[in-house]
Amino acid sequence: MMKTKKLLIYFIITMMLLVSNFNIVHAQVDSNLMVKELIEKYNNRLQVIQQLNGQEEKIQGQLSTINRQIFEYDKLVNDLQTDINKITIKMESVQVDIATNQHSIDFRNNLLKNRLSNMYTSGNISVSFMDVLLGSTDFSDFINRASMLTLVIKQDKQIIESMGQDKANLTNLNEELNQEQNLLFAQRNTLNSARAAQEEKINERLILLDQLQKKSLNEVDTAQKEEEDLTSIDAKLTPDVEVQLKAALQKMLFSDGIWDWPVPSSHLITSDFGPRGQEFHAGIDIGAPIGTSIVAVDNGIVLYSGKATGFGNWIVIKHSNGLMSIYGHMYGDGIHVSVGQEVKRGQEIAVVGNDGQSTGPHLHFAVATGITGNKMNYIDPRPYLNNK
């Protein structure tokens, strides 16, 4: 679409100059009719492309909204993962308690069995005071034996009650764990379903966007043919009009971007996006003195902040529309944000430096749609910047 916008700008400026400087051009143009026909073609083409652009912008807006929702879902996933980690640690601790309690139950059960075995060798589950009396040597011995018997019976009852309480505690612990697990599973399923629905909406809108872009490409092809009609007029423009045309075109190239300019105090572009000698320059270089303020072009989250090959140091910010803005060649002590930090549009994030593979103080600014492997998927940043 950048090519389409450039062509539209060229048409607009050319038509304005043809009209405002008609006396200059009139002598070099075959007839007023030719100009009129070109203007009519331009107006028709402009209407079609404006409609397509409007539809594309609407879809882009919907994509931005959905991406923001997915971004919020991702935050919820992170929060949920934190809760899951806490529950996991708690479950591990509870499992240790369960094992300890089970060991205690087994120990008490064996102890009870041994005592019962020792006390009731006859197989009878009751011991009468007569048995104690007959085995006593005197009355004092009888009292001692009876007291001991009472104490043992009391201890046996306590052991049995304790075992029952341990079982109850284990049951309660298992129920609590099951409830917490079920709650986490339900939250996870709900979140996954909602996120999947949003992803499906994105896919649907991307298909529509692709169809619109194909239509736009067809319009570009037609516009290029119409541009050929302008060539003869362009070649006959006087030097003064040509200078005005180029100056106006350069001024308007950055006029409709959605993002702020990253270096507010400098608009000097020292190297543009595209082929540069034997290499491809995947951004624009904005010349400025060391220490000049660099701001975030839009709201976002800092993905990377620090050393990077070639850049010396860089900052990468992910925005709600899914795009990433990249800032390079700052010194380490010139970076003012850290990974995970939320930044606002216009907030100072760094100052201009001259680190890495750099021949002079400047900001390397780039835009990427994502990361494939370990490589950024760079796109032309110019359509997204506003250089007013």
C-alpha positions as CSV (number, residue, x, y, z in Angstrom):
1,M,0.0,0.0,0.0
2,M,3.0,2.3,0.4
3,K,3.4,2.3,-3.3
4,T,-0.2,3.2,-3.8
5,K,0.0,6.1,-1.3
6,K,3.1,7.4,-3.1
7,L,1.3,7.3,-6.4
8,L,-1.7,9.0,-5.0
9,I,0.4,11.8,-3.5
10,Y,2.2,12.2,-6.8
11,F,-1.2,12.5,-8.5
12,I,-2.5,15.0,-6.0
13,I,0.6,17.2,-6.1
14,T,0.9,17.0,-9.9
15,M,-2.8,18.0,-10.3
16,M,-2.4,20.9,-7.8
17,L,0.7,22.1,-9.6
18,L,-0.9,21.8,-13.0
19,V,-3.8,23.9,-11.8
20,S,-1.9,26.5,-9.8
21,N,0.8,26.8,-12.4
22,F,-1.4,26.4,-15.4
23,N,0.0,29.5,-17.1
24,I,3.5,28.0,-16.9
25,V,2.5,24.5,-18.1
26,H,-0.2,25.6,-20.6
27,A,2.3,26.3,-23.3
28,Q,3.9,22.8,-23.0
29,V,0.6,20.7,-22.7
30,D,-1.2,19.8,-25.8
31,S,-4.6,20.9,-24.6
32,N,-6.8,21.7,-21.6
33,L,-8.8,18.6,-22.5
34,M,-5.9,16.3,-21.7
35,V,-5.5,17.8,-18.3
36,K,-9.3,17.5,-17.7
37,E,-9.3,13.8,-18.7
38,L,-6.3,13.1,-16.4
39,I,-8.0,14.8,-13.5
40,E,-11.2,12.8,-14.1
41,K,-9.2,9.6,-14.2
42,Y,-7.4,10.6,-11.0
43,N,-10.7,11.4,-9.2
44,N,-12.2,8.1,-10.2
45,R,-9.1,6.2,-9.1
46,L,-8.9,8.1,-5.9
47,Q,-12.5,7.3,-5.0
48,V,-11.9,3.6,-5.6
49,I,-8.6,3.5,-3.6
50,Q,-10.1,5.6,-0.8
51,Q,-12.9,3.1,-0.4
52,L,-10.5,0.2,-0.3
53,N,-8.3,2.1,2.1
54,G,-11.3,2.8,4.3
55,Q,-12.2,-0.9,4.4
56,E,-8.6,-1.9,5.1
57,E,-8.4,0.6,7.9
58,K,-11.6,-0.7,9.4
59,I,-10.3,-4.2,9.4
60,Q,-7.0,-3.1,10.7
61,G,-8.9,-1.4,13.6
62,Q,-10.8,-4.6,14.3
63,L,-7.5,-6.5,14.2
64,S,-6.0,-4.1,16.7
65,T,-9.0,-4.5,19.0
66,I,-8.8,-8.3,18.8
67,N,-5.0,-8.2,19.3
68,R,-5.5,-6.1,22.4
69,Q,-8.0,-8.7,23.7
70,I,-5.6,-11.5,23.0
71,F,-2.9,-9.5,24.8
72,E,-5.2,-9.3,27.8
73,Y,-5.8,-13.1,27.5
74,D,-2.1,-13.6,27.5
75,K,-1.8,-11.6,30.7
76,L,-4.5,-13.8,32.2
77,V,-2.6,-16.9,31.1
78,N,0.4,-15.6,32.9
79,D,-1.6,-14.9,36.1
80,L,-3.2,-18.3,35.8
81,Q,0.2,-20.0,35.4
82,T,1.4,-18.2,38.6
83,D,-1.7,-19.6,40.4
84,I,-1.0,-23.1,38.9
85,N,2.6,-22.9,40.1
86,K,1.4,-22.0,43.6
87,I,-1.1,-24.8,43.6
88,T,1.5,-27.3,42.4
89,I,3.8,-26.3,45.3
90,K,0.9,-26.7,47.7
91,M,0.0,-30.1,46.2
92,E,3.6,-31.3,46.6
93,S,3.5,-30.2,50.3
94,V,0.2,-31.9,50.8
95,Q,1.4,-35.1,49.3
96,V,4.3,-35.1,51.8
97,D,1.8,-34.6,54.6
98,I,-0.4,-37.4,53.2
99,A,2.6,-39.7,53.1
100,T,3.6,-38.7,56.7
101,N,0.0,-39.2,57.9
102,Q,-0.2,-42.6,56.2
103,H,3.1,-43.6,57.8
104,S,1.7,-42.6,61.2
105,I,-1.5,-44.5,60.6
106,D,0.4,-47.7,59.6
107,F,2.6,-47.3,62.7
108,R,-0.3,-46.8,65.1
109,N,-2.2,-49.7,63.5
110,N,0.8,-52.0,63.9
111,L,1.2,-50.8,67.5
112,L,-2.5,-51.5,68.3
113,K,-2.2,-54.9,66.7
114,N,0.8,-55.8,68.8
115,R,-0.8,-54.6,72.0
116,L,-4.0,-56.5,71.3
117,S,-1.9,-59.6,70.5
118,N,0.0,-59.4,73.7
119,M,-3.1,-58.7,75.8
120,Y,-5.5,-61.1,74.3
121,T,-3.4,-64.2,73.6
122,S,-6.4,-66.3,74.4
123,G,-8.3,-64.8,71.4
124,N,-11.0,-63.3,73.7
125,I,-11.5,-59.6,72.9
126,S,-12.4,-58.8,76.6
127,V,-10.3,-59.1,79.8
128,S,-12.3,-59.2,83.0
129,F,-11.3,-57.9,86.4
130,M,-11.5,-61.5,87.6
131,D,-8.6,-62.4,85.3
132,V,-6.6,-59.5,86.8
133,L,-7.6,-60.6,90.3
134,L,-6.6,-64.2,89.9
135,G,-3.3,-63.2,88.5
136,S,-2.6,-60.8,91.4
137,T,-0.4,-61.7,94.4
138,D,-2.1,-59.3,96.7
139,F,-4.7,-56.5,96.8
140,S,-2.1,-53.8,96.0
141,D,-0.9,-55.8,93.0
142,F,-4.6,-56.1,91.9
143,I,-5.0,-52.3,92.1
144,N,-1.9,-51.8,90.0
145,R,-2.9,-54.3,87.5
146,A,-6.4,-52.9,87.2
147,S,-5.0,-49.3,86.7
148,M,-2.6,-50.5,84.0
149,L,-5.5,-52.3,82.3
150,T,-7.6,-49.2,82.4
151,L,-4.7,-47.1,81.0
152,V,-4.1,-49.5,78.1
153,I,-7.7,-49.5,77.2
154,K,-7.8,-45.7,77.2
155,Q,-4.7,-45.5,75.0
156,D,-6.3,-48.0,72.6
157,K,-9.4,-45.8,72.3
158,Q,-7.2,-42.8,71.7
159,I,-5.3,-44.5,69.0
160,I,-8.4,-45.6,67.3
161,E,-9.9,-42.1,67.5
162,S,-6.6,-40.6,66.2
163,M,-6.6,-43.0,63.3
164,G,-10.2,-42.0,62.4
165,Q,-9.2,-38.3,62.6
166,D,-6.2,-38.9,60.3
167,K,-8.5,-40.6,57.8
168,A,-10.9,-37.7,58.0
169,N,-8.0,-35.2,57.4
170,L,-6.8,-37.1,54.4
171,T,-10.2,-37.2,52.9
172,N,-10.6,-33.4,53.4
173,L,-7.2,-32.8,51.9
174,N,-8.1,-34.9,48.8
175,E,-11.4,-33.0,48.4
176,E,-9.7,-29.6,48.6
177,L,-7.1,-30.7,46.0
178,N,-9.8,-32.0,43.7
179,Q,-11.8,-28.8,44.0
180,E,-8.7,-26.6,43.3
181,Q,-7.7,-28.8,40.3
182,N,-11.2,-28.7,38.9
183,L,-11.3,-24.9,39.2
184,L,-8.0,-24.5,37.4
185,F,-9.1,-26.9,34.7
186,A,-12.3,-24.9,34.2
187,Q,-10.5,-21.6,34.0
188,R,-8.0,-23.0,31.6
189,N,-10.7,-24.4,29.3
190,T,-12.6,-21.1,29.4
191,L,-9.5,-19.1,28.6
192,N,-8.5,-21.4,25.8
193,S,-11.9,-21.3,24.2
194,A,-12.1,-17.5,24.4
195,R,-8.6,-17.1,22.9
196,A,-9.3,-19.7,20.2
197,A,-12.5,-17.7,19.3
198,Q,-10.4,-14.5,19.0
199,E,-7.8,-16.3,16.9
200,E,-10.6,-17.4,14.6
201,K,-11.8,-13.9,14.2
202,I,-8.3,-12.8,13.3
203,N,-8.0,-15.5,10.6
204,E,-11.4,-14.4,9.1
205,R,-10.3,-10.7,9.0
206,L,-6.9,-11.6,7.6
207,I,-8.7,-13.4,4.7
208,L,-10.8,-10.3,4.1
209,L,-7.7,-8.1,4.4
210,D,-5.9,-10.2,1.8
211,Q,-8.8,-9.9,-0.6
212,L,-8.8,-6.1,-0.2
213,Q,-5.1,-6.0,-0.7
214,K,-5.4,-8.0,-3.9
215,K,-8.0,-5.5,-5.1
216,S,-5.6,-2.7,-4.1
217,L,-2.8,-4.3,-6.2
218,N,-5.1,-4.3,-9.2
219,E,-5.8,-0.7,-8.6
220,V,-2.1,0.0,-8.4
221,D,-1.6,-1.7,-11.8
222,T,-4.2,0.5,-13.3
223,A,-2.8,3.6,-11.6
224,Q,0.6,2.8,-13.0
225,K,-0.9,2.8,-16.5
226,E,-2.5,6.1,-15.7
227,E,0.9,7.3,-14.5
228,E,2.3,6.7,-18.0
229,D,-0.2,9.4,-19.2
230,L,1.3,11.8,-16.7
231,T,4.9,11.1,-17.9
232,S,4.7,13.3,-20.9
233,I,3.3,16.1,-18.8
234,D,5.9,15.5,-16.1
235,A,8.7,15.7,-18.6
236,K,7.5,19.1,-19.8
237,L,7.2,20.6,-16.3
238,T,9.4,23.7,-15.9
239,P,12.4,23.4,-13.5
240,D,10.6,25.6,-10.9
241,V,7.5,23.4,-11.0
242,E,9.6,20.2,-10.8
243,V,11.4,21.5,-7.7
244,Q,8.0,22.3,-6.1
245,L,6.7,18.9,-6.9
246,K,9.7,17.0,-5.4
247,A,9.7,19.2,-2.2
248,A,6.0,18.7,-1.7
249,L,6.2,14.9,-2.3
250,Q,9.1,14.5,0.2
251,K,7.1,16.5,2.8
252,M,4.0,14.4,2.4
253,L,5.6,11.0,2.4
254,F,5.4,10.8,6.2
255,S,2.2,12.8,6.8
256,D,-0.4,10.2,7.5
257,G,1.3,7.6,9.8
258,I,-0.4,6.3,12.9
259,W,2.8,6.5,15.1
260,D,4.7,9.4,16.5
261,W,8.1,10.3,15.2
262,P,10.8,8.5,17.3
263,V,13.2,11.5,17.5
264,P,11.0,14.6,18.1
265,S,13.9,17.1,17.7
266,S,15.4,15.7,14.5
267,H,13.8,14.7,11.2
268,L,17.0,14.2,9.3
269,I,16.9,10.9,7.5
270,T,20.5,9.9,6.7
271,S,19.6,6.4,5.2
272,D,16.3,5.1,3.9
273,F,14.7,1.7,4.0
274,G,15.7,-0.6,1.1
275,P,18.8,-1.7,-0.8
276,R,22.0,0.0,0.3
277,G,25.1,-1.2,-1.7
278,Q,25.5,-4.9,-1.3
279,E,23.1,-5.1,1.7
280,F,19.5,-4.3,2.5
281,H,18.9,-1.6,5.0
282,A,15.9,-2.9,7.1
283,G,14.9,0.5,8.6
284,I,15.5,4.2,8.5
285,D,18.4,6.1,10.1
286,I,17.6,9.4,11.8
287,G,20.7,11.5,12.4
288,A,20.9,13.4,15.7
289,P,23.5,14.4,18.3
290,I,24.5,11.9,21.0
291,G,22.1,12.3,24.0
292,T,19.1,13.4,21.9
293,S,15.8,12.1,23.3
294,I,14.2,8.9,21.7
295,V,10.5,8.3,22.5
296,A,8.2,5.3,22.1
297,V,6.2,5.7,18.9
298,D,3.1,4.2,20.5
299,N,1.9,2.4,23.7
300,G,3.4,-1.1,24.2
301,I,5.4,-3.6,26.2
302,V,9.2,-3.8,26.1
303,L,10.2,-7.2,24.7
304,Y,14.0,-6.7,24.5
305,S,16.3,-4.1,26.1
306,G,20.1,-4.3,26.0
307,K,22.9,-5.6,23.9
308,A,22.2,-6.8,20.3
309,T,24.6,-7.8,17.5
310,G,25.1,-5.0,15.0
311,F,23.1,-2.5,17.0
312,G,25.4,-2.4,20.1
313,N,22.2,-2.0,22.1
314,W,18.6,-2.0,21.1
315,I,15.0,-1.8,22.4
316,V,12.1,-3.8,20.9
317,I,8.5,-2.8,21.8
318,K,5.5,-4.8,21.0
319,H,2.3,-2.8,20.2
320,S,-1.4,-3.7,20.5
321,N,-1.7,-4.0,16.7
322,G,0.8,-6.9,16.7
323,L,3.7,-4.9,15.2
324,M,7.0,-4.3,16.9
325,S,9.1,-1.1,16.8
326,I,12.9,-1.4,17.0
327,Y,15.4,1.2,18.2
328,G,19.1,0.7,17.7
329,H,22.7,2.0,18.3
330,M,22.1,3.5,21.8
331,Y,24.8,3.2,24.5
332,G,24.0,0.8,27.4
333,D,23.7,3.7,29.9
334,G,21.4,5.5,27.4
335,I,18.6,3.0,27.7
336,H,15.8,4.0,30.2
337,V,13.4,1.0,30.0
338,S,13.6,-2.6,30.9
339,V,12.1,-5.9,29.6
340,G,8.4,-6.3,30.6
341,Q,7.9,-2.6,31.2
342,E,4.8,-0.9,29.8
343,V,5.6,2.3,27.9
344,K,3.3,5.1,26.7
345,R,3.3,6.9,23.3
346,G,5.8,9.8,23.5
347,Q,7.6,8.5,26.6
348,E,11.4,8.9,26.5
349,I,12.9,5.4,26.4
350,A,16.5,6.2,25.5
351,V,18.9,8.7,24.0
352,V,20.7,8.7,20.7
353,G,24.1,6.9,20.7
354,N,26.8,5.7,18.3
355,D,27.2,2.0,19.4
356,G,27.6,-1.1,17.3
357,Q,28.1,-1.0,13.6
358,S,27.6,2.8,13.3
359,T,29.5,5.5,11.4
360,G,28.0,8.4,13.3
361,P,25.4,9.3,16.0
362,H,21.9,8.3,14.8
363,L,18.9,6.2,15.7
364,H,18.2,3.2,13.5
365,F,14.4,2.8,13.6
366,A,12.7,-0.3,12.2
367,V,9.3,-2.1,12.2
368,A,8.7,-5.8,12.2
369,T,5.6,-8.0,12.0
370,G,7.1,-10.8,14.0
371,I,10.0,-13.1,14.5
372,T,10.8,-16.2,12.4
373,G,13.4,-18.3,14.1
374,N,15.9,-15.8,15.2
375,K,15.2,-13.2,12.5
376,M,12.9,-10.2,12.6
377,N,10.3,-9.9,9.8
378,Y,11.1,-6.3,8.8
379,I,8.7,-4.1,6.8
380,D,9.0,-0.5,5.5
381,P,8.5,1.7,8.6
382,R,7.6,4.9,6.7
383,P,3.9,4.3,6.3
384,Y,3.5,4.0,10.1
385,L,5.3,7.2,11.0
386,N,3.9,10.8,11.2
387,N,6.7,13.3,10.5
388,K,4.6,16.4,11.3
